[in-house]
Amino acid sequence: MTQALITPSIIEWALQRAQISIDVLSEKLHNKPERIEAWIDGRQKPTFKQAQNIAKVLHIPFGYLFLSTPPEETLPLPDLRTIADREPGQITPEFRDLLNDVKRKQEWYKEYAIENSEQKFEHLGQFSIDSNVKDVAKSISNALNLSSTIRAKCRTRDDYLKMLTQRIESLGILVMRNSIVGSNTHRPLSVQEFRGFAISDEYAPLIFLNSSDANNAKIFTLAHELAHLWINQSGISVVNLHELSINNIEKFCNAVGAEILVPEYEFKRIWKAGLNIEDNSSYTADIFKVSNFVTARRALDLKLITRADFFEYYNLESERFEENRVYIKTHNKGGGSYYSNIQARNGRRFSRAVVVAALEGKVPYREAAALVNIKANNMSEFAKTVGIK
């Protein structure tokens, strides 16, 4: 068999990039670890078929294996996930591929919006990071027509998240969410790696939510990413509420998100001085339909609790929150139809645009299907789901 004259060091780089071991690669390729090691140190060469499988398993283009040195990969968005002055670690192939997939969709929609003479997003960059937090929050709340009455009408956090998403999309913002790469259930996204990101653009502003997260956490991420658009700052967010030293843009967007969802005047009126932190946070979180973390942090920022008490509570609550998130994810049977889930992942606004473009012959069915991560022969059924026949 013809040998593939690959560069051995590229395999080692790709293993580190994919964050998997030689033993894992060996298992996936059905080859002994000794053979993998021989490929890495250059004593042997894989066949072309083996090299293609290496590239597939490690999620790199086949051509990368023949480069003399590893490529310099840049992210399509600013990485704002700095935590406590520590730079973010290397991102996983899953996250990188997701970013590229969403960026491709966003760029397609931008062309679609311009061709169809859609209006520019009027709120983009209305404010800056130097603006008053309450002014930005008020502008966003007014644009979404939010109020305590509207919030109270939402019975559950899921209802609240759906309502917020619908109102945000009605402003011209694409909202996408997923817990996997495209439609590949074997490539899950990690909530520890990122919670969301925003792409700032006058024709195709976009918010993406990692739906591996709990709904109450997604609600805060959604508000946080809205702030990114109002100050015209794209970026990847981890949205940590316990860290004191994070990126200034992230701190500002956290503050705006908190004021949108938990207005200071209302929160101070509801917070009960006689209750302990746990009961108070839980009680107020249910009213505002956010997580206990958000209300506890709000109490800290408004000097209603001490820093020591907050961090003690945060550490205790973190374990319960993660256990609950994993439990819900594990026991979630999926729900909804396949096509409804595809629409939710891509967002209603984007889904309808792709279907309309396909039905009008402006984009081939195969390309349209690839944009929403389904097969071409499923496009007709998907069109019915988004309300277009």
C-alpha positions in Angstrom: 0.0 0.0 0.0 1.1 3.6 -0.8 2.5 5.3 2.3 1.4 8.9 3.2 4.5 11.0 3.6 3.0 12.9 6.5 5.0 15.1 9.0 5.3 13.1 12.2 5.3 16.2 14.5 1.8 17.2 13.1 0.3 14.1 14.6 1.7 15.0 18.0 0.4 18.6 17.6 -3.0 17.3 16.6 -3.2 15.0 19.6 -2.5 17.9 21.9 -5.0 20.0 20.1 -7.7 17.3 20.4 -6.7 16.7 24.0 -6.7 12.9 23.6 -4.0 10.4 24.3 -2.1 7.9 22.1 -4.1 5.1 23.7 -7.5 6.8 22.8 -6.3 7.4 19.2 -5.1 3.8 19.0 -8.5 2.5 20.1 -10.4 4.7 17.6 -8.1 3.7 14.7 -8.0 0.0 15.7 -4.2 0.1 15.7 -1.7 -0.8 18.4 -0.3 2.2 20.5 3.2 1.1 19.4 2.3 1.8 15.7 0.9 5.2 16.6 4.2 6.0 18.4 6.1 4.8 15.4 4.2 7.3 13.2 4.9 10.1 15.7 8.6 9.5 15.9 8.9 9.0 12.1 10.0 5.3 12.2 7.0 4.3 10.1 4.5 6.0 7.8 0.7 5.4 7.7 -1.1 4.4 4.5 -3.2 7.1 2.9 -6.3 5.4 4.3 -4.8 5.4 7.8 -3.8 9.0 7.4 -7.3 10.0 6.4 -8.6 8.2 9.4 -6.1 10.0 11.6 -7.3 13.4 10.3 -11.0 12.4 10.8 -10.5 11.2 14.4 -8.4 14.3 15.3 -10.8 16.7 13.6 -8.2 18.3 11.3 -8.2 18.8 7.5 -6.3 15.9 5.8 -3.9 18.4 4.2 -2.6 19.5 7.6 -0.8 16.2 8.0 1.6 17.2 5.2 2.5 20.6 6.5 6.1 21.1 7.6 5.0 22.9 10.8 1.7 23.1 12.6 -0.6 25.8 11.3 -1.3 28.9 13.3 -5.0 28.8 14.0 -6.8 32.0 14.9 -10.2 32.3 16.4 -12.9 34.2 14.5 -13.9 36.1 17.6 -12.1 37.8 20.5 -11.6 35.4 23.4 -12.7 37.2 26.6 -12.7 34.2 28.9 -9.8 35.5 31.0 -10.5 34.5 34.6 -8.6 36.0 37.6 -5.8 37.3 35.3 -5.3 33.8 33.8 -5.3 33.5 30.0 -7.9 31.0 28.7 -6.5 27.5 27.8 -6.4 25.9 24.4 -9.9 25.5 23.0 -11.2 22.1 22.0 -11.7 21.0 18.4 -15.5 20.9 19.2 -15.6 24.5 20.2 -13.4 25.6 17.3 -15.5 23.7 14.8 -18.7 25.2 16.3 -17.3 28.7 16.1 -16.5 28.2 12.4 -19.9 26.7 11.7 -21.8 29.6 13.4 -19.5 32.2 11.8 -20.3 30.7 8.4 -24.0 30.9 9.1 -23.7 34.5 10.3 -21.8 35.6 7.2 -24.4 33.9 5.0 -27.3 35.7 6.8 -25.5 39.0 6.4 -25.4 38.6 2.6 -29.0 37.5 2.7 -30.1 40.5 4.8 -28.3 43.0 2.5 -29.7 41.4 -0.7 -33.2 41.6 0.8 -32.8 45.2 2.0 -33.3 44.4 5.6 -32.8 47.3 8.0 -29.6 47.6 10.0 -29.7 46.7 13.7 -30.5 50.1 15.2 -29.1 49.4 18.7 -25.6 48.3 17.7 -23.0 50.3 19.5 -25.5 52.7 21.0 -23.3 52.7 24.1 -19.7 51.9 25.1 -18.0 50.3 28.0 -17.6 53.7 29.5 -21.4 54.2 29.6 -23.6 54.1 32.7 -24.6 50.5 33.4 -28.2 51.4 34.2 -28.6 53.5 31.0 -27.5 50.5 28.9 -29.8 48.1 30.9 -32.7 50.5 30.5 -32.2 50.8 26.8 -32.2 47.0 26.4 -35.2 46.5 28.7 -37.1 49.2 26.8 -36.2 47.6 23.4 -37.6 44.2 24.7 -40.5 45.8 26.5 -39.6 44.0 29.7 -41.3 44.6 33.0 -42.0 42.8 36.3 -45.5 42.1 35.0 -44.3 40.5 31.8 -41.8 38.4 33.8 -44.5 37.3 36.2 -46.6 36.0 33.4 -43.9 33.5 32.5 -44.7 30.5 34.6 -41.3 28.8 34.4 -37.8 29.8 33.6 -38.1 27.9 30.3 -41.1 30.1 29.5 -39.1 33.2 30.3 -36.2 32.0 28.2 -38.5 31.4 25.2 -40.1 34.8 25.6 -36.8 36.6 25.8 -35.5 34.7 22.8 -38.6 35.6 20.7 -38.4 39.3 21.6 -34.6 39.4 20.9 -35.1 37.8 17.5 -37.9 40.3 16.7 -35.3 43.0 17.0 -33.3 41.5 14.2 -30.8 39.5 16.3 -30.0 35.9 15.4 -30.2 33.6 18.5 -28.8 30.1 18.2 -28.2 27.5 20.8 -26.8 24.0 20.8 -25.1 21.5 23.1 -23.3 19.7 20.3 -21.4 20.5 17.1 -24.0 20.9 14.3 -26.1 17.7 14.6 -23.3 15.4 15.7 -24.3 13.9 19.1 -20.9 12.4 19.5 -19.3 15.9 19.7 -20.8 17.6 22.8 -19.9 21.1 23.9 -18.5 21.8 27.4 -20.1 24.5 29.6 -16.9 24.7 31.4 -15.2 25.9 28.2 -17.8 28.6 27.3 -21.3 29.7 28.0 -22.0 31.8 25.0 -20.7 34.3 22.5 -21.8 37.4 20.6 -21.0 38.5 17.0 -21.5 42.2 16.6 -22.7 43.1 13.2 -25.0 45.8 11.8 -26.9 43.4 9.5 -26.5 40.1 11.3 -25.9 40.5 15.0 -25.8 37.0 16.6 -26.0 35.5 20.1 -25.1 31.9 20.7 -25.9 30.0 23.9 -24.3 26.8 25.0 -27.5 24.7 25.8 -25.5 22.3 27.9 -26.1 24.9 30.6 -29.1 25.1 32.9 -32.0 27.3 31.7 -31.6 29.8 34.5 -27.9 30.2 33.6 -28.8 30.6 29.9 -31.1 33.4 30.8 -28.3 35.4 32.3 -25.9 34.6 29.5 -28.5 35.8 27.0 -28.7 39.2 28.8 -24.9 39.3 29.1 -24.5 38.8 25.3 -27.2 41.4 24.6 -24.9 43.9 26.4 -22.1 42.9 24.1 -24.2 44.0 21.1 -25.3 47.3 22.7 -21.6 48.3 23.1 -20.6 46.8 19.8 -18.1 44.2 21.2 -18.0 40.7 19.8 -16.5 38.0 22.1 -16.5 34.6 23.6 -17.8 34.6 27.2 -17.5 32.2 30.1 -19.8 34.4 32.3 -18.4 33.7 35.7 -20.1 35.5 38.6 -17.7 34.5 41.4 -14.5 35.9 39.9 -13.4 39.4 41.0 -10.7 39.9 38.3 -12.0 39.2 34.8 -11.9 41.0 31.5 -13.3 44.6 31.8 -15.8 44.0 28.9 -17.0 40.9 30.7 -17.4 42.7 34.0 -19.4 45.5 32.3 -21.7 43.0 30.5 -22.2 41.1 33.7 -23.3 44.3 35.4 -25.7 45.2 32.6 -27.1 41.7 32.5 -27.8 41.8 36.2 -29.5 45.2 36.0 -31.7 44.0 33.1 -32.8 40.8 34.8 -32.6 41.9 38.5 -33.2 45.7 38.6 -31.7 47.3 41.7 -34.8 49.1 42.9 -36.9 46.0 42.7 -34.3 43.7 44.2 -33.6 45.9 47.3 -37.4 46.0 47.9 -37.7 42.2 47.8 -34.5 41.1 49.5 -35.4 40.3 53.2 -32.7 41.3 55.7 -34.0 38.7 58.2 -33.4 35.7 55.9 -30.1 33.9 55.5 -28.2 34.0 52.2 -29.4 30.6 51.0 -33.1 31.3 51.6 -32.9 34.9 50.3 -31.1 33.9 47.1 -33.5 31.1 46.4 -36.5 33.2 47.1 -35.4 36.1 44.9 -34.1 33.8 42.2 -37.6 32.3 41.8 -39.1 35.7 41.5 -36.6 37.0 38.9 -36.3 33.6 37.2 -32.5 33.5 37.3 -30.1 31.3 39.2 -29.3 31.6 42.9 -25.8 32.7 41.8 -27.2 35.8 40.1 -29.2 37.0 43.1 -26.4 36.2 45.6 -24.0 38.1 43.4 -26.5 41.0 43.1 -26.7 41.1 46.9 -22.9 41.3 47.1 -22.6 44.1 44.6 -25.4 46.0 46.3 -23.6 45.5 49.7 -26.5 43.5 51.2 -24.1 40.7 52.1 -20.4 40.4 52.9 -17.8 39.2 50.5 -16.9 36.3 52.8 -20.5 35.2 53.1 -21.0 35.3 49.4 -18.0 33.1 48.5 -18.8 30.6 51.2 -22.3 30.4 49.8 -21.1 30.3 46.2 -18.8 27.3 46.9 -21.5 25.4 48.5 -24.1 26.2 45.9 -21.7 25.4 43.0 -21.7 21.7 43.8 -25.5 21.5 44.0 -25.9 23.5 40.8 -23.5 21.3 38.8 -25.2 18.1 40.2 -28.6 19.4 39.2 -27.4 20.5 35.8 -25.9 17.1 35.0 -29.0 15.3 36.4 -31.4 17.3 34.2 -29.2 16.8 31.1 -28.9 13.1 31.8 -32.6 12.6 32.4 -33.7 14.9 29.6 -35.3 12.8 26.9 -34.9 15.4 24.3 -38.5 16.4 23.8 -39.9 18.0 20.7 -39.6 16.7 17.1 -36.3 16.4 15.3 -37.2 19.4 13.1 -38.2 21.5 16.0 -34.9 20.9 17.6 -33.1 21.8 14.4 -35.0 25.1 14.3 -34.2 25.8 18.0 -30.5 25.1 17.3 -30.4 27.5 14.4 -32.9 30.0 15.6 -36.3 30.8 14.0 -35.0 33.9 12.2 -32.1 32.1 10.5 -34.1 28.9 9.8 -36.8 30.8 8.0 -34.3 32.8 5.9 -32.6 29.6 4.7 -35.8 27.9 3.8 -37.1 31.0 1.9 -33.9 31.3 0.0 -34.0 27.6 -0.9 -37.6 27.7 -2.1 -37.0 30.8 -4.1 -34.1 29.1 -5.8 -31.5 31.6 -4.5 -29.5 28.9 -2.8 -29.3 25.2 -3.8 -31.2 22.8 -1.5 -28.0 20.9 -0.6 -26.3 24.2 0.5 -29.3 25.2 2.4 -29.5 21.9 4.2 -25.8 22.2 5.1 -26.4 25.6 6.6 -28.9 24.2 9.1 -27.0 20.9 9.5 -29.5 18.5 8.0 -29.7 16.3 4.9 -31.0 17.8 1.6 -34.0 15.4 1.4 -35.2 16.7 4.8 -35.6 20.3 3.7 -39.2 20.0 2.7 -40.3 18.7 6.1 -38.1 21.3 7.8 -39.9 24.0 5.8 -43.2 22.9 7.3 -41.7 23.1 10.8 -40.7 26.8 10.3 -44.1 27.6 8.9 -43.3 27.7 5.2 -44.8 25.1 2.8 
